[in-house]
Amino acid sequence: MSKLAIRSALAASVMSLGTALGMGSAAAQPDLGSIPVHPNEVIDATAFTAAAPVMNPDGQPGVSTTFTHRDGSRQIVSTVLVLADPAAATGALDASRAQTNVVDAKTAPAAVGSGGTIVSGLSADRSQSLSVLTFTEGNAAATVKFSGPAGDPVPADLVLDYGQRQDAAIKAALAA
């Protein structure tokens, strides 16, 4: 083995070790765990508890966190995928929208991120109200699903407020 080959192999090993230990990476990854906005910050209460964040949900790069109301009647699932570029984020968002299973759906634009949309209605079995907010921010695709009692949907202004805060958290994480 030549000296050049040995040096190259050694350099590659050192770089791999440094990257594995979180050192020396020129393109630092955003802190994905900090992206989901806790609903208690929006409603100024302690009504929701957070489950542990799920990193890389469904094998996609990103984070998903489920927040459950203390009485178990409501749930918010915030999923943010951080992809290679804005086109990939738009593609992921389109796929997410296609999987949204909301009956008696009403769709409205939302002033959140790029392409913000709210789909509201009922779950397939009509036992829950659902509102699903989707939007992109740069190379991130966000889906926030609000569920609650069938006769008591989440107010649209709360969905927008939460979404705008989620958008700001995504911007901050991606800029870091």
N, C-alpha and C positions, 0 to 999 in steps of 0.2 A: 504494500500500500504506500503510495507516495505521501510526502509531507503535506502537500496541498490537500489531498483527500482526507488526511487525518485532521488537519486544521479545520476543514469544512465540516467534517462530522462533529468535531468538538464544538465549533461555533453553533451548529444547529442544535446540539444537545443543550448547551447553555441557554440559548434563546428559548427552547421548548420548556426548560425548567423555569426560567424567569417568567414566561407567560403563564405556566401552570400555577406559579406562586403569586401571580398578580403583579409582577414587577416588569417594568420595561416595555409595557404595551403602549405603542404610540397612539393607537385609536382606542381610548378607554370606552368601555361599554357604559351606558347609562345605568343608574341604580334603579332597576325595574321595580323592586319592592317598594320604592317610594312613590310610584306613579298612581296607584289607585287612591282616590280621594275618599276619606272616611265620611259617611253621611252625617255623622254627628257634627262635623265641621259646618255642614250646610244648614242643618235644622237647629243648631245650638242646643243640643240635648245629649243625653247619654242613652238614647233609646236603642241604638244598634250596637251589636258586637261583631267583630271581624273574625272570620276563620283564617287560618294560616294561608298566605298567598300561595297559589299554585304557579310555579315557574314553568314556562314553556308549555302552556295548555295545548292539548291535542298535538303535541310535537311541534308547535309553532313558536318562534322566539317571542317571548313576551311574558305577561303576568295576568292572572285572573284572581280576583278576591271576591268572596261572598260575604255579604253583611246581612245579618238576620236581626229583625226587631226582637226586643226582649220578650214580647208575648208570642212570638212565632208567627204572627199574622202577615208579616211583610218580609220581603227579601230583595236585596239589590245585588246583582252580580256585575261587577265591572271587569271587563276584559280588554286589555290593550296589547296589541301585537306590534312589535317593532321590527320592521322588515327592511329589505335591502334598499328600497327606493320608494318614492311616492306612487309609482305605477303598481308596484307590488301591494302597497297599502290599499289602493283603490280596488284592486282585484280581490283582496281578502275581504274588504268591506262588502263588495258585491256578492261574494259567496256567503257571507254572514247574513245579509239581507234575504237571500234566497232560502236560507234555512229557518228564518223567523216564522214560527207557526202561531200566528195570531188570527183568530176568527173575528168576524165583524170588524175588520181592521179599518181604521181611519189613518191616513198618512198625511203628515204635515211637515213642511220644511222647518228646520231648527237653526237658529243663529248660533251655531257651535261649530268651530273648526271649518273644514271644507266639506261640502256635500252633506251637512247635517240634516238628519231626517228623524222624525219620531213616528213610530207605528204604534197605535194604541188600540186595544180591543180586549178580547177574552182568550183564555187558554183553550186548547182544542176541546177539553171536556167541560168548558164553560164554568169551571169552579173558581177561577182566579181572574182578576183584572191584570192586564199586561200592558206595559209601555216599554218600547225598545228604542233607545236612542243610538244612532250610529253616525260616525263622522270620521274623517281623517285629519291628521295634523302632520304635515311633512311625510315622513316614511312610517308613521304610526297609524294603525286602524283601531278605532275604539268602538266597542259595543257595550252599552249599559242597559241591563234588563231589570225593570222594576216589576215586582209581582206583589199582589195583595188580594184582599177579599173582592169577590166579583162585583159587589155593589159599591165599592169604595176605591176607585182608581186613584193613583198618585196624581196630584195636581200638575198640570203642564208647566206652571212656573217653577215648581220644584225640580222637574226634569231638566228644564233649561238652566237653572242655577247650578245644579249638580254638574251638568254637562260642561258649562263654561269653566267651572273650577277644575274639572277633569282635564279639559283642554289646556288650561294654564299649567297644570302639573306636568302634562306631557311635554309642553314647550320647555319648561324648566329642566326636566330630566334630559331631554335631547340636547339642550344647549350646554349642559354640564360636561 
